[in-house]
Amino acid sequence: MVKLKDSNIDFDCNKETPYFQVTSKQRIRLAIEDLNISLIQTIIGDIFKEEDKISLIFLSEYYLNNIRRSTRSRIGKIINITNWHETVVREEASGNGEVYVTIKNLNREDISKYCSAFYKGHTEAYISFFNDEFLLYVSSDVRKIENLKQNYSGLFNKYHENGY
């Protein structure tokens, strides 16, 4: 787990996503199928200002049985990485864990490039862009969940659907 500075968000792929770690008043969810590249760039411009000091954090690798395995995020193909800081989180007993990478001093163009590539189908990473005021968590989880709900509508338990 990595605690993001100046926030109450734990960036941990084994726990609740950043989206669910804040109240509904503090979050907004946008469906990728309702967006286009131009709108993505506009939204990023509304969230982050030109002079903002922006960082990103993503899950880079896993440790499984003491062997380090890449998540194959290929972020370096989209964003020019100049300062890479790893935080290794491991369980001593099992040797399992994660490697989280933080990259600082990004600009809005870096975010736009990543989000545009994601929109076009680039490999998804467990990733967030953030500054002292905002966090942008990029994920296709909603689409995947909606597809599963559609494909298995007769099978999944609907007891907690619609807030019940």
Secondary structure in CASP SS format (residue, H / E / C, confidence):
PFRMAT SS
TARGET T0000
AUTHOR 0000-0000-0000
METHOD secondary structure of the structure
MODEL  1
M C 1.00
V E 1.00
K E 1.00
L C 1.00
K C 1.00
D C 1.00
S C 1.00
N C 1.00
I C 1.00
D E 1.00
F E 1.00
D C 1.00
C C 1.00
N C 1.00
K C 1.00
E C 1.00
T C 1.00
P H 1.00
Y H 1.00
F H 1.00
Q H 1.00
V C 1.00
T C 1.00
S H 1.00
K H 1.00
Q H 1.00
R C 1.00
I C 1.00
R C 1.00
L C 1.00
A C 1.00
I H 1.00
E H 1.00
D H 1.00
L C 1.00
N C 1.00
I H 1.00
S H 1.00
L H 1.00
I H 1.00
Q H 1.00
T H 1.00
I H 1.00
I H 1.00
G H 1.00
D H 1.00
I H 1.00
F C 1.00
K C 1.00
E C 1.00
E C 1.00
D C 1.00
K C 1.00
I E 1.00
S E 1.00
L E 1.00
I E 1.00
F E 1.00
L E 1.00
S E 1.00
E E 1.00
Y E 1.00
Y E 1.00
L E 1.00
N C 1.00
N C 1.00
I E 1.00
R E 1.00
R E 1.00
S E 1.00
T C 1.00
R C 1.00
S C 1.00
R C 1.00
I H 1.00
G H 1.00
K H 1.00
I C 1.00
I C 1.00
N C 1.00
I C 1.00
T C 1.00
N C 1.00
W E 1.00
H E 1.00
E E 1.00
T E 1.00
V E 1.00
V E 1.00
R E 1.00
E C 1.00
E C 1.00
A C 1.00
S C 1.00
G C 1.00
N C 1.00
G E 1.00
E E 1.00
V E 1.00
Y E 1.00
V E 1.00
T E 1.00
I E 1.00
K E 1.00
N E 1.00
L E 1.00
N C 1.00
R H 1.00
E H 1.00
D H 1.00
I H 1.00
S H 1.00
K H 1.00
Y H 1.00
C H 1.00
S H 1.00
A H 1.00
F H 1.00
Y H 1.00
K C 1.00
G C 1.00
H C 1.00
T C 1.00
E C 1.00
A C 1.00
Y C 1.00
I E 1.00
S E 1.00
F E 1.00
F E 1.00
N C 1.00
D C 1.00
E C 1.00
F C 1.00
L E 1.00
L E 1.00
Y E 1.00
V E 1.00
S C 1.00
S C 1.00
D H 1.00
V H 1.00
R H 1.00
K H 1.00
I H 1.00
E H 1.00
N H 1.00
L H 1.00
K H 1.00
Q H 1.00
N H 1.00
Y C 1.00
S C 1.00
G C 1.00
L C 1.00
F C 1.00
N C 1.00
K C 1.00
Y C 1.00
H C 1.00
E H 1.00
N H 1.00
G H 1.00
Y C 1.00
END
